[in-house]
Amino acid sequence: TGHGMGFGMEAGSWNKDAGKFSYFIGTSMVWAGNNNAETKTNVSANQTLLTFYVKGQYKLTNHLYVVASPGIVNLSYFEFQTGLRYIFPVTHIIGIGIEPAYALSQKVFVVNANLHFALR
């Protein structure tokens, strides 16, 4: 539907040693644009999207995870994103993540970049 940019924050339990499943709660704010006037989506031109979500991640390999996050956008509709998260370790406890995902309700691909402080 167009492009957008935003920021967010999440916190949770990262079970690196105890198990393969971790969970987080978070929020994000995205300024989205709709470049195609004929596209019928939940996003109007230049809309601000405030999302509250719960995210689960499952460890596939050492730094690769499958993520799924149901959430509510602008307190008006539900969204579900699913994708992958890959973490590039910077130090023993800090890492940079890249998270390509697909938002099912909005029917758009999204890419999130993350800074992690819990990689030990």
TIVEX-111255 format. One record per atom (N, C-alpha, C): residue number from 1; residue in one letter; z, x, y. Coordinates in pm, 1 decimal, decimal comma. Atoms other than C-alpha are relative to their C-alpha. Example, Ala and Ser with C-alpha at 12.3 -4.5 7.8 and 13.67 -1.06 7.14 Angstrom:
% TIVEX-111255
(1; 'A'; (0,0; 89,0; -119,0))
(1; 'A'; (780,0; 1230,0; -450,0))
(1; 'A'; (0,0; 90,0; 120,0))
(2; 'S'; (-6,0; -82,0; -119,0))
(2; 'S'; (714,0; 1367,0; -106,0))
(2; 'S'; (73,0; -77,0; 109,0))
% end
This chain:
% TIVEX-111255
(1; 'T'; (0,0; 81,0; -119,7))
(1; 'T'; (0,0; 0,0; 0,0))
(1; 'T'; (0,0; 84,8; 125,3))
(2; 'G'; (-6,2; -86,4; -117,0))
(2; 'G'; (32,4; 297,7; 232,0))
(2; 'G'; (94,5; 115,0; -25,7))
(3; 'H'; (-90,2; -113,2; 13,4))
(3; 'H'; (262,5; 587,0; 299,0))
(3; 'H'; (133,4; -33,5; 65,0))
(4; 'G'; (-131,1; 19,1; -58,7))
(4; 'G'; (624,0; 614,4; 392,3))
(4; 'G'; (81,0; 127,0; -11,7))
(5; 'M'; (-88,8; -114,4; 5,0))
(5; 'M'; (902,3; 859,6; 449,4))
(5; 'M'; (141,0; -49,8; 22,8))
(6; 'G'; (-136,6; 44,9; -16,4))
(6; 'G'; (1275,7; 828,8; 425,1))
(6; 'G'; (99,7; 101,4; -50,7))
(7; 'F'; (-107,5; -84,4; 49,5))
(7; 'F'; (1606,5; 969,7; 308,9))
(7; 'F'; (96,6; -86,4; -78,7))
(8; 'G'; (-97,8; 73,6; 78,0))
(8; 'G'; (1886,6; 874,1; 74,6))
(8; 'G'; (108,6; 91,5; -51,3))
(9; 'M'; (-110,8; -74,4; 55,7))
(9; 'M'; (2202,4; 977,7; -99,8))
(9; 'M'; (46,4; -71,2; -127,0))
(10; 'E'; (-55,5; 59,3; 121,4))
(10; 'E'; (2338,6; 925,8; -449,9))
(10; 'E'; (111,1; 89,3; -53,4))
(11; 'A'; (-112,6; -70,8; 60,9))
(11; 'A'; (2653,6; 1024,1; -635,3))
(11; 'A'; (25,7; -62,7; -135,6))
(12; 'G'; (-27,1; 54,8; 131,7))
(12; 'G'; (2759,6; 987,1; -993,7))
(12; 'G'; (53,9; 102,5; -96,1))
(13; 'S'; (-51,5; -83,1; 108,7))
(13; 'S'; (2847,4; 1143,5; -1325,4))
(13; 'S'; (-116,3; 70,5; -68,1))
(14; 'W'; (105,1; -78,9; 62,3))
(14; 'W'; (2620,5; 1425,1; -1440,5))
(14; 'W'; (58,7; 65,3; -124,4))
(15; 'N'; (-56,5; -47,6; 126,7))
(15; 'N'; (2704,7; 1482,6; -1807,8))
(15; 'N'; (-87,6; 108,9; -60,8))
(16; 'K'; (84,5; -108,2; 49,5))
(16; 'K'; (2535,4; 1817,3; -1858,9))
(16; 'K'; (45,0; 49,5; -137,3))
(17; 'D'; (-49,0; -53,6; 126,2))
(17; 'D'; (2758,0; 1931,8; -2144,7))
(17; 'D'; (43,5; -108,8; -97,0))
(18; 'A'; (-58,5; 102,9; 85,7))
(18; 'A'; (2913,4; 1610,6; -2275,1))
(18; 'A'; (-105,0; -86,7; -67,8))
(19; 'G'; (99,2; 88,6; 58,8))
(19; 'G'; (2596,5; 1410,3; -2340,4))
(19; 'G'; (-130,7; 3,9; 75,3))
(20; 'K'; (133,0; -0,4; -59,8))
(20; 'K'; (2238,0; 1335,7; -2251,7))
(20; 'K'; (-18,5; -107,3; 106,5))
(21; 'F'; (15,2; 108,5; -94,9))
(21; 'F'; (2296,7; 1024,5; -2037,9))
(21; 'F'; (92,4; 20,4; 119,7))
(22; 'S'; (-78,0; -7,0; -123,2))
(22; 'S'; (2413,2; 1033,0; -1674,2))
(22; 'S'; (-32,6; -122,6; 83,9))
(23; 'Y'; (24,0; 116,5; -84,9))
(23; 'Y'; (2446,4; 759,5; -1414,0))
(23; 'Y'; (40,5; 31,2; 143,9))
(24; 'F'; (-22,0; -21,4; -142,0))
(24; 'F'; (2445,1; 741,7; -1034,2))
(24; 'F'; (-7,7; -133,7; 72,4))
(25; 'I'; (23,9; 110,3; -92,9))
(25; 'I'; (2474,9; 489,0; -752,4))
(25; 'I'; (-48,2; 63,7; 129,4))
(26; 'G'; (54,1; -60,5; -120,4))
(26; 'G'; (2287,3; 542,0; -431,2))
(26; 'G'; (-59,5; -100,5; 95,3))
(27; 'T'; (67,3; 79,0; -102,2))
(27; 'T'; (2116,3; 415,1; -122,4))
(27; 'T'; (-111,4; 83,4; 59,8))
(28; 'S'; (109,1; -69,7; -67,3))
(28; 'S'; (1790,8; 501,0; 50,3))
(28; 'S'; (-54,8; -87,5; 111,4))
(29; 'M'; (67,3; 69,3; -110,1))
(29; 'M'; (1613,5; 410,6; 372,0))
(29; 'M'; (-138,5; 61,7; 13,1))
(30; 'V'; (138,6; -45,9; -6,1))
(30; 'V'; (1234,0; 433,4; 384,5))
(30; 'V'; (-72,5; -76,0; 108,8))
(31; 'W'; (87,9; 62,2; -97,9))
(31; 'W'; (999,3; 368,7; 673,1))
(31; 'W'; (-138,2; -4,1; -62,8))
(32; 'A'; (124,3; 16,4; 75,2))
(32; 'A'; (691,4; 228,5; 498,6))
(32; 'A'; (-107,6; -57,9; 89,9))
(33; 'G'; (114,4; 54,4; -71,6))
(33; 'G'; (346,2; 153,9; 630,4))
(33; 'G'; (-95,1; -65,4; -97,2))
(34; 'N'; (98,1; 70,5; 82,5))
(34; 'N'; (88,1; -87,1; 492,2))
(34; 'N'; (-135,4; 18,8; 66,3))
(35; 'N'; (130,1; -31,0; -58,3))
(35; 'N'; (-261,0; 47,9; 555,2))
(35; 'N'; (-106,7; -101,6; -35,2))
(36; 'N'; (100,4; 94,3; 45,9))
(36; 'N'; (-444,4; -232,3; 375,3))
(36; 'N'; (48,1; -141,6; 31,3))
(37; 'A'; (-43,4; 133,4; -42,1))
(37; 'A'; (-416,7; -573,2; 541,6))
(37; 'A'; (-21,7; -105,4; -108,2))
(38; 'E'; (28,7; 97,7; 104,5))
(38; 'E'; (-558,0; -749,3; 233,2))
(38; 'E'; (96,0; 9,6; -118,4))
(39; 'T'; (-93,4; -17,4; 109,8))
(39; 'T'; (-288,5; -615,0; -1,3))
(39; 'T'; (118,1; -94,2; 17,1))
(40; 'K'; (-112,8; 92,8; -5,3))
(40; 'K'; (-28,5; -880,0; -82,1))
(40; 'K'; (118,8; 65,1; -70,2))
(41; 'T'; (-119,8; -63,9; 54,1))
(41; 'T'; (301,4; -696,1; -126,5))
(41; 'T'; (120,1; -48,7; 78,3))
(42; 'N'; (-123,0; 32,3; -71,1))
(42; 'N'; (660,8; -726,7; -17,1))
(42; 'N'; (20,2; 88,5; 122,5))
(43; 'V'; (-12,8; -93,6; -109,9))
(43; 'V'; (599,5; -455,5; 244,4))
(43; 'V'; (-97,5; -38,7; 109,9))
(44; 'S'; (86,7; 26,7; -114,4))
(44; 'S'; (465,6; -559,4; 585,5))
(44; 'S'; (-25,8; 130,8; 73,5))
(45; 'A'; (34,3; -120,7; -73,8))
(45; 'A'; (319,7; -311,8; 833,7))
(45; 'A'; (123,6; 58,6; 68,2))
(46; 'N'; (-107,7; -76,2; -63,6))
(46; 'N'; (573,1; -47,0; 946,4))
(46; 'N'; (136,8; -64,7; -18,8))
(47; 'Q'; (-128,1; 62,8; 31,2))
(47; 'Q'; (873,8; -202,1; 773,7))
(47; 'Q'; (101,1; 105,2; -44,6))
(48; 'T'; (-108,2; -84,3; 47,5))
(48; 'T'; (1210,1; -34,6; 713,7))
(48; 'T'; (58,6; -62,9; -125,1))
(49; 'L'; (-51,0; 48,9; 127,9))
(49; 'L'; (1328,3; -67,8; 353,9))
(49; 'L'; (133,5; 67,7; -29,3))
(50; 'L'; (-132,6; -49,0; 34,1))
(50; 'L'; (1701,1; -28,1; 283,1))
(50; 'L'; (29,6; -43,4; -142,7))
(51; 'T'; (-16,6; 27,7; 142,7))
(51; 'T'; (1770,8; -3,1; -90,0))
(51; 'T'; (136,5; 49,0; -48,3))
(52; 'F'; (-120,7; -37,9; 73,5))
(52; 'F'; (2095,3; 0,5; -290,1))
(52; 'F'; (-35,8; -5,5; -147,4))
(53; 'Y'; (45,2; -6,2; 138,6))
(53; 'Y'; (2048,3; 106,0; -652,6))
(53; 'Y'; (103,1; 66,5; -90,8))
(54; 'V'; (-71,2; -69,8; 107,2))
(54; 'V'; (2202,6; 220,9; -979,0))
(54; 'V'; (-106,7; 75,7; -76,7))
(55; 'K'; (100,1; -81,0; 69,3))
(55; 'K'; (2020,7; 504,6; -1155,5))
(55; 'K'; (59,2; 57,2; -127,5))
(56; 'G'; (-36,4; -64,5; 125,1))
(56; 'G'; (2041,8; 617,0; -1515,8))
(56; 'G'; (-100,2; 109,3; -28,4))
(57; 'Q'; (92,3; -107,2; 38,4))
(57; 'Q'; (1896,6; 944,1; -1637,7))
(57; 'Q'; (33,5; 46,7; -140,3))
(58; 'Y'; (-14,2; -45,6; 138,2))
(58; 'Y'; (1839,2; 1068,9; -1989,9))
(58; 'Y'; (-66,6; 136,8; -11,7))
(59; 'K'; (47,5; -137,5; 10,0))
(59; 'K'; (1796,9; 1438,8; -2065,0))
(59; 'K'; (-101,0; 14,1; -113,4))
(60; 'L'; (103,0; -27,0; 100,8))
(60; 'L'; (1471,0; 1526,9; -2245,4))
(60; 'L'; (1,4; 146,2; -42,6))
(61; 'T'; (-8,6; -144,1; 25,3))
(61; 'T'; (1478,1; 1907,9; -2215,9))
(61; 'T'; (102,2; 57,6; 96,9))
(62; 'N'; (-101,7; -66,3; -79,3))
(62; 'N'; (1685,1; 2163,6; -2029,6))
(62; 'N'; (2,7; -44,9; 146,3))
(63; 'H'; (3,0; 38,6; -140,5))
(63; 'H'; (1569,6; 2058,8; -1679,2))
(63; 'H'; (-81,9; -126,4; 24,8))
(64; 'L'; (85,3; 118,0; -13,5))
(64; 'L'; (1358,2; 1745,1; -1745,2))
(64; 'L'; (74,9; -124,8; -45,9))
(65; 'Y'; (-73,3; 123,2; 25,9))
(65; 'Y'; (1501,6; 1391,1; -1734,0))
(65; 'Y'; (-92,1; -120,0; 19,9))
(66; 'V'; (61,5; 130,1; -24,5))
(66; 'V'; (1373,1; 1034,3; -1763,1))
(66; 'V'; (99,7; -78,6; 84,4))
(67; 'V'; (-88,8; 76,2; -86,7))
(67; 'V'; (1513,6; 814,9; -1483,4))
(67; 'V'; (-48,1; -143,8; 10,6))
(68; 'A'; (28,7; 142,2; -24,2))
(68; 'A'; (1531,6; 439,1; -1432,3))
(68; 'A'; (104,1; -51,1; 98,5))
(69; 'S'; (-95,1; 47,3; -101,2))
(69; 'S'; (1683,8; 268,4; -1130,4))
(69; 'S'; (-35,0; -140,1; 48,6))
(70; 'P'; (11,2; 132,9; -59,6))
(70; 'P'; (1717,2; -103,0; -1066,1))
(70; 'P'; (77,8; -3,6; 131,3))
(71; 'G'; (-67,9; 8,4; -128,3))
(71; 'G'; (1811,7; -192,0; -711,2))
(71; 'G'; (-41,6; -123,4; 77,1))
(72; 'I'; (31,6; 112,9; -87,5))
(72; 'I'; (1799,7; -444,9; -431,4))
(72; 'I'; (-47,5; 56,6; 134,3))
(73; 'V'; (62,5; -48,0; -122,4))
(73; 'V'; (1577,5; -394,2; -125,1))
(73; 'V'; (21,3; -102,0; 111,1))
(74; 'N'; (-25,4; 84,0; -117,9))
(74; 'N'; (1677,3; -534,9; 216,6))
(74; 'N'; (76,4; -128,3; -33,6))
(75; 'L'; (-76,7; 115,4; 47,3))
(75; 'L'; (1910,9; -775,0; 31,9))
(75; 'L'; (-88,0; -122,7; -21,7))
(76; 'S'; (91,1; 113,7; 15,0))
(76; 'S'; (1603,0; -988,2; -37,1))
(76; 'S'; (-75,3; -2,5; -132,4))
(77; 'Y'; (67,7; 2,1; 128,8))
(77; 'Y'; (1434,4; -877,5; -361,2))
(77; 'Y'; (41,8; 120,8; -83,9))
(78; 'F'; (-35,7; -105,9; 93,6))
(78; 'F'; (1494,1; -664,2; -669,0))
(78; 'F'; (-118,4; 93,6; -20,4))
(79; 'E'; (100,1; -102,8; 27,4))
(79; 'E'; (1306,6; -340,7; -735,0))
(79; 'E'; (45,3; 77,2; -122,1))
(80; 'F'; (-30,2; -84,1; 115,3))
(80; 'F'; (1288,0; -131,3; -1049,9))
(80; 'F'; (-93,5; 119,4; 3,6))
(81; 'Q'; (79,4; -121,9; 2,5))
(81; 'Q'; (1171,6; 230,6; -1043,9))
(81; 'Q'; (26,0; 74,4; -129,2))
(82; 'T'; (-12,9; -82,2; 119,1))
(82; 'T'; (1106,4; 444,0; -1348,1))
(82; 'T'; (-87,2; 123,7; 17,0))
(83; 'G'; (75,5; -122,9; -15,9))
(83; 'G'; (991,5; 803,1; -1366,3))
(83; 'G'; (65,7; 117,5; -68,6))
(84; 'L'; (-52,9; -124,9; 52,9))
(84; 'L'; (1075,1; 1164,7; -1442,7))
(84; 'L'; (67,7; 77,0; 111,3))
(85; 'R'; (-67,6; -88,4; -95,5))
(85; 'R'; (1307,0; 1413,6; -1271,4))
(85; 'R'; (-0,1; 139,6; -60,3))
(86; 'Y'; (-4,2; -139,9; 42,8))
(86; 'Y'; (1260,4; 1790,0; -1298,5))
(86; 'Y'; (81,7; 78,2; 101,4))
(87; 'I'; (-90,6; -75,1; -85,7))
(87; 'I'; (1526,6; 2024,4; -1160,7))
(87; 'I'; (-35,3; 148,9; -8,5))
(88; 'F'; (19,1; -144,1; -10,5))
(88; 'F'; (1446,1; 2378,0; -1042,2))
(88; 'F'; (133,7; 60,4; 40,0))
(89; 'P'; (-130,1; -57,6; -35,5))
(89; 'P'; (1775,4; 2572,9; -1055,3))
(89; 'P'; (-15,1; 109,0; 106,2))
(90; 'V'; (-2,6; -102,4; -104,8))
(90; 'V'; (1847,5; 2777,3; -741,4))
(90; 'V'; (115,7; 96,0; -26,5))
(91; 'T'; (-116,2; -77,5; 41,9))
(91; 'T'; (2198,0; 2895,7; -832,6))
(91; 'T'; (59,5; -70,8; -121,2))
(92; 'H'; (-65,8; 61,9; 116,4))
(92; 'H'; (2443,5; 2805,0; -1108,4))
(92; 'H'; (37,1; -145,6; 25,6))
(93; 'I'; (-42,1; 136,7; -30,0))
(93; 'I'; (2550,1; 2485,1; -927,3))
(93; 'I'; (-94,2; -75,0; 94,3))
(94; 'I'; (92,3; 64,2; -93,8))
(94; 'I'; (2262,4; 2411,3; -683,4))
(94; 'I'; (-141,0; 0,4; -58,6))
(95; 'G'; (137,3; 9,9; 46,5))
(95; 'G'; (1914,8; 2291,0; -771,8))
(95; 'G'; (-83,2; -89,7; 88,8))
(96; 'I'; (94,0; 84,4; -72,8))
(96; 'I'; (1607,6; 2132,3; -619,2))
(96; 'I'; (-76,7; -81,1; -102,1))
(97; 'G'; (66,3; 88,7; 94,8))
(97; 'G'; (1460,5; 1831,8; -794,8))
(97; 'G'; (-122,7; -65,6; 59,0))
(98; 'I'; (117,4; 77,7; -36,9))
(98; 'I'; (1125,9; 1657,9; -784,9))
(98; 'I'; (-4,1; -119,0; -94,9))
(99; 'E'; (-12,1; 122,5; 78,9))
(99; 'E'; (1111,7; 1298,2; -903,7))
(99; 'E'; (-116,2; -95,0; 28,5))
(100; 'P'; (106,2; 100,2; -12,4))
(100; 'P'; (778,1; 1115,6; -936,6))
(100; 'P'; (39,0; -126,6; -76,3))
(101; 'A'; (-39,9; 127,1; 61,9))
(101; 'A'; (834,2; 747,0; -1013,5))
(101; 'A'; (-99,2; -108,6; 39,7))
(102; 'Y'; (82,1; 116,0; -30,3))
(102; 'Y'; (667,4; 407,4; -1007,7))
(102; 'Y'; (91,7; -117,4; 32,6))
(103; 'A'; (-76,8; 117,0; -41,5))
(103; 'A'; (814,5; 109,4; -818,4))
(103; 'A'; (-75,0; -124,9; -45,3))
(104; 'L'; (70,4; 111,0; 64,2))
(104; 'L'; (727,5; -200,9; -1020,5))
(104; 'L'; (-25,5; -118,1; 92,3))
(105; 'S'; (19,7; 115,7; -87,8))
(105; 'S'; (779,5; -476,2; -758,6))
(105; 'S'; (-99,9; 28,1; 111,8))
(106; 'Q'; (90,2; -35,0; -108,9))
(106; 'Q'; (598,4; -293,7; -480,0))
(106; 'Q'; (-134,6; 51,2; -49,5))
(107; 'K'; (121,8; -51,9; 63,5))
(107; 'K'; (336,6; -154,6; -722,1))
(107; 'K'; (-51,7; 124,4; 70,9))
(108; 'V'; (35,5; -125,8; -64,2))
(108; 'V'; (339,6; 192,0; -565,5))
(108; 'V'; (64,8; 116,6; -74,8))
(109; 'F'; (-58,5; -123,4; 49,0))
(109; 'F'; (397,7; 547,5; -681,9))
(109; 'F'; (80,9; 62,8; 112,0))
(110; 'V'; (-85,3; -66,8; -97,1))
(110; 'V'; (680,1; 730,1; -506,8))
(110; 'V'; (35,0; 138,6; -52,9))
(111; 'V'; (-43,6; -133,9; 37,2))
(111; 'V'; (783,2; 1095,0; -506,4))
(111; 'V'; (124,4; 30,4; 81,6))
(112; 'N'; (-126,7; -34,9; -64,0))
(112; 'N'; (1143,4; 1188,6; -430,3))
(112; 'N'; (25,8; 148,1; -19,9))
(113; 'A'; (-48,2; -138,2; 10,3))
(113; 'A'; (1265,9; 1540,4; -358,1))
(113; 'A'; (150,6; -5,3; 16,2))
(114; 'N'; (-146,2; 6,3; 3,1))
(114; 'N'; (1634,9; 1603,6; -427,5))
(114; 'N'; (59,6; 139,3; 16,6))
(115; 'L'; (-82,9; -119,9; -2,5))
(115; 'L'; (1895,3; 1867,5; -351,1))
(115; 'L'; (125,6; -33,4; -78,0))
(116; 'H'; (-112,1; 29,3; 90,5))
(116; 'H'; (2157,8; 1875,8; -629,8))
(116; 'H'; (109,1; 104,5; 15,8))
(117; 'F'; (-115,0; -89,5; -11,1))
(117; 'F'; (2507,4; 2022,6; -611,8))
(117; 'F'; (87,8; -6,6; -124,3))
(118; 'A'; (-83,7; 19,8; 119,5))
(118; 'A'; (2622,9; 1963,8; -972,2))
(118; 'A'; (-67,7; 52,2; -126,0))
(119; 'L'; (76,6; -49,0; 113,8))
(119; 'L'; (2426,0; 2185,9; -1206,1))
(119; 'L'; (78,5; 88,8; -95,3))
(120; 'R'; (-74,7; -86,5; 91,4))
(120; 'R'; (2707,4; 2371,2; -1379,1))
(120; 'R'; (19,4; -60,1; -135,3))
% end
